[in-house]
Amino acid sequence: MSNASITTTARMKNPAMVLPDAMKGIQNIYKAMYQGGVAPQILELVHLRASQINGCSACVFAGVAGAKKHGETDERLHAVAAWREAPFFTDEERAALALTEAATRIADRSGKAVPDAIWDEAADHFNGEQLSAIILMIGLTNFFNRINATIEEPAGASWN
């Protein structure tokens, strides 16, 4: 495989940093999300799984770093892409990961984007505030995955 298509610099600065008020709103959502009562480790797993699905190297890189800051182990991080088969995840984490996959792969389904069985399993483990935090993490991760794919943000890049 040729490295000719791998970028080392983004096409432009991240749009959330270019428009002064954009990052303020995003930061407020993140603050609220982390106050939603979900363990930060679960939110980081959600972020990592959505980023893996979308192939966003910058967000996968950041997701691994963030998860490690919250105490995640290499063993679990290496298994996130195969969470169904791996023995390392709790039922609560599995429910969050299943919701993440369904909400991220909306275009892959006919019918309901998030099937009732997946929703019901998540609702069995999380209350309304917690579900809101998880859904916001899924949405923001998909948002940044698409921005980073568009501007070709490389893994390990800093927004400074």
C-alpha positions as CSV (number, residue, x, y, z in Angstrom):
1,M,0.0,0.0,0.0
2,S,1.3,3.4,-1.0
3,N,1.7,6.2,1.6
4,A,1.0,8.8,-1.1
5,S,-2.5,9.4,0.2
6,I,-1.6,9.8,3.9
7,T,-1.5,13.4,4.9
8,T,0.7,14.9,7.6
9,T,-1.0,18.3,7.7
10,A,-4.7,19.1,7.5
11,R,-6.1,21.0,4.5
12,M,-7.1,23.8,6.8
13,K,-7.4,24.6,10.5
14,N,-10.3,22.8,12.2
15,P,-13.5,24.8,11.4
16,A,-14.5,24.6,15.1
17,M,-11.4,26.7,15.8
18,V,-11.8,29.0,12.8
19,L,-15.2,30.3,13.8
20,P,-14.8,31.9,17.2
21,D,-18.2,31.0,18.7
22,A,-18.3,27.5,17.4
23,M,-15.9,26.0,20.0
24,K,-17.7,27.8,22.8
25,G,-20.9,25.9,22.1
26,I,-19.2,22.6,21.6
27,Q,-17.4,23.0,24.9
28,N,-20.7,23.6,26.6
29,I,-22.1,20.4,25.2
30,Y,-19.0,18.5,26.3
31,K,-19.3,19.9,29.8
32,A,-23.0,19.0,30.1
33,M,-22.3,15.5,28.6
34,Y,-19.6,14.7,31.2
35,Q,-22.0,15.8,33.9
36,G,-24.7,13.4,32.7
37,G,-23.8,10.6,35.1
38,V,-22.1,8.2,32.7
39,A,-18.7,6.9,33.7
40,P,-16.1,8.8,31.6
41,Q,-14.6,5.4,30.5
42,I,-17.9,4.5,28.8
43,L,-18.1,7.9,27.1
44,E,-14.5,7.3,25.9
45,L,-15.3,3.8,24.6
46,V,-18.3,5.3,22.7
47,H,-16.1,7.9,21.2
48,L,-13.5,5.4,20.2
49,R,-16.0,3.0,18.6
50,A,-17.7,5.6,16.5
51,S,-14.4,6.9,15.3
52,Q,-13.3,3.4,14.4
53,I,-16.4,2.9,12.4
54,N,-15.9,6.2,10.6
55,G,-12.2,5.6,10.0
56,C,-11.2,8.9,11.6
57,S,-7.6,8.4,12.5
58,A,-7.3,11.7,14.3
59,C,-10.3,10.8,16.5
60,V,-9.2,7.2,17.1
61,F,-5.8,8.5,18.1
62,A,-7.4,11.1,20.5
63,G,-9.9,8.5,21.7
64,V,-7.2,6.1,22.8
65,A,-5.3,8.8,24.5
66,G,-8.4,10.1,26.3
67,A,-9.5,6.6,27.3
68,K,-6.0,5.9,28.8
69,K,-6.3,9.2,30.8
70,H,-9.4,7.7,32.3
71,G,-7.7,4.5,33.2
72,E,-8.5,2.2,30.3
73,T,-6.1,-0.7,29.6
74,D,-4.4,-1.5,26.4
75,E,-6.1,-5.0,26.5
76,R,-9.6,-3.4,26.4
77,L,-8.7,-0.7,23.9
78,H,-7.3,-3.2,21.5
79,A,-10.6,-5.1,21.7
80,V,-13.1,-2.3,21.2
81,A,-13.5,-3.0,17.5
82,A,-14.4,-6.6,18.4
83,W,-16.3,-5.8,21.6
84,R,-19.0,-8.5,20.9
85,E,-16.5,-11.3,20.9
86,A,-14.2,-9.9,23.6
87,P,-14.8,-10.9,27.2
88,F,-13.5,-7.6,28.6
89,F,-16.7,-5.5,28.6
90,T,-19.6,-5.2,31.0
91,D,-23.3,-5.5,29.9
92,E,-23.6,-1.7,30.5
93,E,-20.6,-1.0,28.2
94,R,-22.0,-3.4,25.6
95,A,-25.3,-1.6,25.6
96,A,-23.5,1.7,25.0
97,L,-21.4,0.3,22.3
98,A,-24.4,-1.3,20.5
99,L,-26.2,2.0,20.7
100,T,-23.1,3.7,19.3
101,E,-22.9,1.4,16.3
102,A,-26.6,1.7,15.5
103,A,-26.6,5.5,15.7
104,T,-23.4,5.8,13.8
105,R,-24.4,3.4,11.0
106,I,-27.8,4.9,10.3
107,A,-27.5,4.7,6.6
108,D,-26.8,0.9,6.8
109,R,-30.3,0.1,8.0
110,S,-33.7,0.0,6.5
111,G,-36.4,0.7,9.0
112,K,-35.6,2.1,12.3
113,A,-32.1,3.6,12.6
114,V,-31.8,2.3,16.2
115,P,-33.8,-0.9,16.6
116,D,-36.0,-1.2,19.6
117,A,-34.0,-4.1,21.0
118,I,-30.8,-2.0,21.1
119,W,-32.6,1.0,22.5
120,D,-34.4,-1.1,25.2
121,E,-31.1,-2.7,26.3
122,A,-29.5,0.7,26.6
123,A,-32.5,2.1,28.5
124,D,-32.2,-0.9,30.9
125,H,-28.7,0.3,31.9
126,F,-29.0,4.1,31.6
127,N,-31.5,6.7,32.8
128,G,-32.6,9.6,30.6
129,E,-29.7,11.9,31.6
130,Q,-27.2,9.2,31.0
131,L,-28.8,8.2,27.6
132,S,-28.6,11.9,26.7
133,A,-24.9,12.1,27.5
134,I,-24.2,8.9,25.4
135,I,-26.3,10.2,22.5
136,L,-24.5,13.5,22.6
137,M,-21.1,11.8,22.6
138,I,-22.2,9.7,19.6
139,G,-23.4,12.8,17.8
140,L,-20.4,14.9,18.6
141,T,-18.0,12.2,17.7
142,N,-19.7,11.7,14.3
143,F,-19.6,15.5,13.9
144,F,-15.9,15.7,14.4
145,N,-15.2,12.5,12.4
146,R,-16.8,14.1,9.4
147,I,-15.0,17.4,9.9
148,N,-11.7,15.6,10.3
149,A,-12.3,13.5,7.2
150,T,-13.1,16.5,5.2
151,I,-10.1,18.6,6.2
152,E,-7.9,15.5,6.3
153,E,-6.8,16.0,9.9
154,P,-3.9,13.6,10.6
155,A,-3.7,11.4,13.7
156,G,-1.9,13.2,16.5
157,A,-2.5,16.7,15.2
158,S,-3.0,19.5,17.7
159,W,-5.6,22.2,17.2
160,N,-3.3,24.8,18.7
